[in-house]
Amino acid sequence: MNALRKNSVVHTRHSKKPQQHHSKIILLSAAGVAAIALIVIAIRFFSRPPVLATVNGETIYATNVDSEVARLKKATPELFTKEYGNRSTDKLRKGILDSLINEKLLAQEARKRNLTVGKTTLKESTAAIRSKFASQEEYQQFLSKSGITEKQLSDALQNNLLVAELAKNLVSEKDITDTEARAYFEAHKSKYATTASKHAAQILFAPTDMATATSVHQQIASGADFATLAKKYSKDTGSASRGGDLGWFAAAYPPAFQSALDALQPGEVSAPVTTDYGIHLIKLLEVREGSARYEDAKAQVIADLLGEKRSAAVDALLKELRAGAKIEMR
C-alpha cells in the first residue's frame, strides 16, 4: 500500500514537471509576441513623418515641406545667396507651409462644388509641357534640374488645373461687360499699342574705307540720289540692289546705328557711322507710330481682365475659407 502510494507520489511529481515547463513556454511565447507587436507599433509610430498642420482634418506632413525646400535649393540655389536676399530656410518653410494650407483649402472647396480635372485634360496638359522639349532626354534633364519627379509634376499640374477650374467657377467670361473691358483697355492702353517701327535705308562701306564714305556723304548733301549711290557703292549686297532699302524694322539695330537712326527725321541722311559691320550712311525713309485700338485688342483685353478678376476672386475666397477653417498647427 505504501509502496503504491510512494509510486503514485513519484508519478504525480514527474507528471507535474512537464506541465509546468509547457506553461512557461506558452507564457514566454505570449510575452514575445506582445513585445514584437510593441516594437512594430513603435517603429510605425516613430517612422511616421511628423505632422506640421491639419486643415479641416486633412494632414500636411513635414515631408511635404521638406521635399519642396530641397527642390528649391536644388533648382534655385541663388535664392539663398546674399545677393538675392539670403533667404533663411525657416522663412522658406513657413511660406511653403502657408501655400500648402491654401492649396488644401482650395482643393476642398473645389470638391464641395463637385469640380474635377478630367484625365484627358491632365493628359493633354502634361503632353503640352513635354512638347516644349526637343527630346525625352531634355525633358528628364529639366525634371532633374527642377528637383521633381514625373509623379510630382503630374500632381502639381493636377492641383493647378483644379484651382483653375475653381477660378472659372467663380468668374466666367459672361461676367465681364463691354464697359468694363473698354475701361480696362483705356487704363492699360500702352500695353496694347502696336510696336512703332522705322523704315530705313543704308549704304555700307568697308571698315577701313572712311574716305569713300565721306565722299559719298558729300555727294548726297549736294543733291545726289541716295538709292543710286547705294546700288553703286554699298557692300551690303542684300539691300544694295533695292537702293539700300532695309525695310520696316521694329527691333533695335546695333547701338551706334540705332542712335544715329533715332536722331534723324524722315528724309534725312546721317554722317558716316561705324559699327562692327563697317561704315554706314543711314537714311530714314518713314516712321510708323505705335497705335492701339480696342477693336484690335478686344480678345486679349478680355483675357487679361478675366485673369485679374479670377485671381482677385480666388484671393477673396481664400480669406473666407481661412476664416472658417479648422487649421491646427503642430
C-alpha positions in Angstrom: 0.0 0.0 0.0 2.8 2.4 1.0 4.7 1.3 -2.0 1.8 2.0 -4.2 1.3 5.5 -2.6 5.0 6.1 -3.0 5.0 5.2 -6.6 1.8 7.3 -7.0 3.5 10.3 -5.5 6.6 9.8 -7.6 4.4 9.5 -10.7 2.5 12.6 -9.7 5.7 14.7 -9.3 7.0 13.6 -12.6 3.7 14.3 -14.3 3.6 17.9 -13.0 7.0 18.9 -14.2 6.3 18.7 -17.9 3.0 20.7 -17.4 4.8 23.5 -15.6 7.5 23.6 -18.3 4.9 23.7 -21.0 3.1 26.6 -19.3 6.3 28.6 -19.1 6.9 28.1 -22.8 3.4 29.3 -23.6 3.8 32.3 -21.3 7.2 33.2 -22.8 5.7 32.9 -26.3 2.8 35.2 -25.5 5.2 37.7 -23.9 7.5 37.5 -27.0 4.6 38.1 -29.4 3.5 41.1 -27.3 7.0 42.5 -27.3 7.3 42.2 -31.1 3.9 43.8 -31.5 5.0 46.7 -29.4 8.2 47.1 -31.4 6.3 47.1 -34.7 3.9 49.7 -33.3 6.8 51.8 -32.1 8.5 51.5 -35.5 5.4 52.6 -37.2 4.9 55.5 -34.8 8.4 56.8 -34.9 8.8 56.3 -38.7 5.6 58.2 -39.4 6.6 61.7 -40.7 5.8 64.4 -38.2 2.6 66.3 -38.8 3.0 70.1 -39.3 -0.6 71.0 -39.6 -4.1 69.7 -40.2 -6.6 71.6 -42.4 -10.2 70.6 -41.7 -8.9 67.2 -40.7 -6.6 66.8 -43.7 -2.9 66.4 -42.8 0.2 68.2 -44.0 3.4 66.3 -43.1 6.8 67.7 -42.6 8.0 65.7 -45.6 5.7 67.7 -47.8 7.5 70.9 -46.8 11.0 69.3 -46.6 10.7 68.0 -50.2 9.8 71.4 -51.6 12.6 73.1 -49.7 15.1 70.6 -51.1 13.7 71.1 -54.6 14.0 74.9 -54.4 17.6 74.6 -53.0 18.5 72.4 -56.0 16.6 74.3 -58.7 17.2 77.9 -57.5 20.2 77.9 -55.1 20.7 81.6 -55.8 17.6 82.4 -53.6 19.8 81.5 -50.6 22.7 83.8 -51.5 23.3 87.2 -50.1 22.8 88.8 -53.5 19.2 87.5 -53.7 18.1 88.3 -50.2 19.8 85.4 -48.3 16.5 83.7 -47.6 16.6 81.6 -44.4 15.3 78.0 -44.6 12.9 78.7 -41.7 11.2 81.6 -43.5 11.0 79.5 -46.6 9.4 76.6 -44.7 6.8 78.9 -43.3 6.0 80.3 -46.7 5.7 76.8 -48.2 3.5 75.6 -45.4 1.2 78.5 -45.8 1.0 77.8 -49.6 0.2 74.1 -48.8 -2.6 75.2 -46.4 -4.1 77.4 -49.1 -3.8 74.6 -51.6 -5.7 72.2 -49.3 -8.5 74.8 -48.7 -9.0 75.5 -52.4 -9.0 71.8 -53.2 -11.5 71.1 -50.5 -13.7 73.9 -51.8 -13.4 72.6 -55.4 -14.6 69.2 -54.2 -17.5 70.7 -52.4 -18.6 72.3 -55.7 -18.1 68.9 -57.4 -15.3 70.3 -59.6 -12.8 67.8 -61.1 -10.0 67.6 -63.6 -10.6 65.0 -66.3 -8.0 62.5 -67.2 -8.0 63.8 -70.8 -7.4 67.4 -69.6 -4.5 66.3 -67.4 -3.0 64.1 -70.2 -3.2 67.0 -72.7 -1.7 69.5 -70.3 1.2 67.1 -69.5 1.7 66.5 -73.2 1.8 70.2 -73.8 4.6 70.6 -71.3 6.6 67.7 -72.8 6.2 69.1 -76.3 8.3 72.1 -75.2 11.3 69.9 -75.1 13.2 68.6 -78.1 13.7 65.1 -76.7 12.8 62.8 -73.8 16.4 63.2 -72.5 16.0 67.0 -72.4 12.7 66.6 -70.6 14.3 64.4 -68.0 17.1 66.8 -67.6 14.6 69.5 -66.8 12.9 67.3 -64.2 16.3 66.6 -62.6 17.4 70.2 -62.6 14.0 71.2 -61.1 14.3 68.5 -58.4 11.0 66.8 -59.1 9.7 63.5 -60.4 7.2 63.0 -63.1 4.7 62.0 -60.5 5.3 65.2 -58.5 4.9 67.2 -61.7 1.7 65.5 -62.6 0.3 66.1 -59.0 1.3 69.7 -59.1 -0.3 70.2 -62.5 -3.5 68.5 -61.4 -3.7 70.8 -58.4 -3.1 73.9 -60.6 -5.8 72.7 -63.0 -8.2 72.1 -60.2 -7.7 75.7 -58.9 -8.1 76.9 -62.4 -11.5 75.1 -62.6 -12.4 76.7 -59.3 -11.5 80.2 -60.6 -13.6 79.6 -63.7 -16.5 78.6 -61.4 -16.1 81.9 -59.5 -15.8 84.2 -62.6 -16.8 83.5 -66.1 -16.4 85.5 -69.3 -20.1 86.3 -69.2 -19.4 88.3 -66.0 -17.3 90.8 -67.9 -19.2 93.7 -69.5 -18.1 95.6 -72.6 -18.0 98.7 -70.5 -15.6 97.0 -68.1 -13.4 95.8 -70.9 -13.2 99.2 -72.6 -12.3 100.8 -69.3 -9.6 98.3 -68.7 -8.2 98.9 -72.2 -8.1 102.7 -71.6 -6.3 102.2 -68.3 -3.7 99.9 -69.9 -3.6 101.4 -73.4 0.2 101.3 -73.8 0.2 97.6 -73.2 -1.9 97.0 -76.3 -0.2 99.5 -78.6 1.4 98.1 -81.7 5.2 98.5 -81.9 6.5 101.6 -83.5 8.8 100.9 -86.4 11.1 102.7 -88.8 11.7 102.3 -92.5 15.4 102.9 -93.2 18.0 102.5 -95.9 21.8 102.3 -95.8 25.0 102.4 -97.8 27.6 100.2 -96.3 31.3 100.7 -96.8 34.3 98.6 -95.7 35.5 99.3 -92.2 38.7 101.0 -93.5 37.1 103.0 -96.3 36.1 106.2 -94.4 37.4 108.3 -97.4 34.8 106.8 -99.8 32.0 107.1 -97.1 32.8 110.7 -96.6 32.9 111.4 -100.3 29.5 109.8 -100.9 28.0 111.6 -97.9 29.1 114.9 -99.5 27.6 113.9 -102.8 24.2 113.2 -101.1 24.4 116.5 -99.3 24.9 118.2 -102.7 21.7 116.6 -104.0 22.8 113.2 -105.4 20.3 110.3 -105.2 20.8 108.1 -102.2 19.3 105.0 -103.9 21.5 105.3 -106.9 24.7 105.7 -104.8 23.7 102.7 -102.7 23.4 100.5 -105.8 26.9 101.7 -106.8 28.8 101.7 -103.5 27.1 99.6 -100.9 28.8 96.4 -99.7 25.5 95.1 -98.4 24.6 93.1 -101.4 21.2 92.2 -99.9 20.0 95.8 -99.8 22.2 97.4 -102.5 20.0 96.1 -105.3 17.0 97.8 -103.6 18.8 101.2 -103.3 19.8 100.4 -99.8 16.3 99.8 -98.6 16.3 97.8 -95.3 12.5 97.6 -95.0 10.5 98.1 -91.8 12.2 97.1 -88.6 10.7 97.1 -85.1 13.6 95.7 -83.2 16.8 97.6 -82.4 19.8 97.8 -84.7 23.3 97.8 -83.4 23.6 100.7 -80.8 25.6 103.2 -82.8 23.4 102.5 -85.9 20.2 102.8 -83.8 21.3 106.0 -82.1 22.1 107.7 -85.5 18.7 106.5 -86.9 16.8 107.8 -83.9 18.3 111.2 -84.4 17.0 111.5 -88.0 13.8 113.0 -89.3 12.2 111.3 -92.4 14.2 112.1 -95.5 17.4 112.9 -93.6 20.8 111.1 -94.0 23.3 110.5 -91.2 27.0 111.3 -91.2 29.2 108.2 -91.5 28.6 105.8 -88.6 31.0 103.0 -87.6 29.8 99.6 -86.3 31.2 96.1 -86.3 29.8 95.6 -89.7 31.6 98.6 -91.3 30.8 102.2 -92.0 27.2 103.2 -92.7 25.4 106.1 -94.3 21.8 105.8 -92.9 18.6 107.4 -94.4 15.3 107.4 -92.5 12.6 106.9 -95.1 9.4 106.7 -93.0 8.2 106.3 -89.4 5.2 104.2 -88.4 4.0 105.2 -84.9 2.7 102.6 -82.5 -1.1 102.6 -82.1 -3.8 100.9 -80.1 -7.4 100.2 -81.0 -9.9 98.5 -78.7 -11.4 96.5 -81.5 -8.0 95.1 -82.5 -7.1 94.1 -78.9 -10.5 93.2 -77.6 -9.9 89.4 -77.2 -6.6 90.0 -75.4 -8.2 92.7 -73.2 -11.0 90.3 -72.1 -8.5 87.5 -71.4 -6.3 89.8 -69.3 -9.2 91.3 -67.4 -10.7 87.8 -66.8 -7.4 86.6 -65.4 -7.2 89.5 -63.0 -10.8 89.1 -61.8 -10.3 85.4 -61.3 -7.1 85.9 -59.3 -8.9 88.5 -57.1 -11.9 86.2 -56.6 -9.6 83.3 -55.5 -7.8 85.6 -53.0 -11.1 86.8 -51.6 -12.4 83.2 -51.3 -9.2 82.1 -49.6 -9.7 84.8 -46.9 -13.2 83.4 -46.3 -12.1 79.8 -46.2 -9.2 80.5 -43.8 -11.6 82.4 -41.5 -14.0 79.5 -41.3 -11.5 76.6 -41.4 -10.2 74.5 -38.6 -6.4 74.8 -39.0 -4.3 73.2 -36.3 -0.5 73.8 -36.3 1.6 71.2 -34.6 
